[in-house]
Amino acid sequence: MTVETKPAITRFNLPARLLHWSMAVMVIAQFFIGVTMIAALSYYPLLLAIHRPLGIAILVFAIVRLVNRLTHRLPPFLATMGPLERRVASYSEYLLYALLLVQPLIGWAMLSAAQSPVVMVGAIHLPAIAPHNITLYATLRTAHTVAAYLLFATFTAHICAVLFHTVALRDGIIRRMSLSPSRNEPKG
């Protein structure tokens, strides 16, 4: 009797990797757009017209990514990671997922509370998800700002951890999320 064993997973699946890098680009763009919206008010209307649908795109990608994450096996932690580092990596991943889901929802609710439509493309507007209420708007605006700073800090910590593993430890952690084909992956 032969027992089938699944091959060891060393990388995230291709959809996870594509979603990861697509979202990284979108989140970095949102950081720059958000800062520029505040710093250069003459560009505010144009940047806001980009910021709103990009935020919704991040929300959609985050949902798809979470479904993919929950339905596919993950590569194990690297041997170079101790128990504490593994715990921190897990918690920071949960925090990133939470922020990538919550931040766009806060923005959408904030605009709803201000009775400002979320315009996607052309005449497509998203429905309000919060009642019109100026006090609620002010609270959500503060929450949106705080969540943006928290997302920036978590995102930066993630990048620093990857750089530490890549440059100092040289343990190949970047290959787990790389878009380039692996030597072990089947071609075709």
C-alpha positions, 0 to 999 in steps of 0.5 A, a space after each residue: 500500500 502506497 501512502 500519498 504525501 503532498 509535496 512540501 509547500 515552500 511558497 504562497 500560491 500564485 493568486 496569493 502572490 498576485 494579490 499581495 503585490 497588487 495590494 502593495 502597489 495600491 496601498 503605497 499609492 493610497 499613502 502618497 495620495 492621502 499625504 498629497 491630498 492634505 499637502 497640496 489642496 489644489 490637487 484635492 478633487 482629482 486625488 479624492 476622485 482616485 482615492 475613493 475607488 482605489 480604497 474600494 478596490 483595496 477592500 475587494 482585493 482584501 476580501 478575495 485575499 482573505 478567502 484565498 488565505 482561508 482556503 489554501 495551505 500556507 508555507 510553514 514558518 522558516 527555521 530561522 524564525 523563533 517562537 516569538 518572531 512567529 507569534 509577532 509575524 502571525 499577529 502582524 498578519 492579522 492586523 494587516 488583514 483587519 486594517 486592509 478590510 476596516 480602513 476602506 469601510 471606515 472611509 466609505 462610512 465616513 463619506 456616507 455620514 457626510 452625505 458624500 457619494 463614493 463615485 466609482 466609475 462614471 455615474 456608478 455610486 456606492 450606496 450609503 452604509 452609515 446615516 447622515 450625521 456630522 458627529 459620526 462623520 467627525 468620529 469616522 474621519 479621526 478613525 480613518 486618520 488613526 487607521 491610516 497611521 496604524 496601517 502605515 506603521 504595520 506596513 513599514 514593520 512588515 517591509 523592515 522584517 522582510 528586509 532583515 530576513 533578506 539582507 541580514 539572515 539571507 534565509 530566502 523569505 522573499 522567495 515565498 512571495 516572489 512572482 518569479 517562477 520557483 526552480 521546483 514549480 512545474 513549468 507550463 
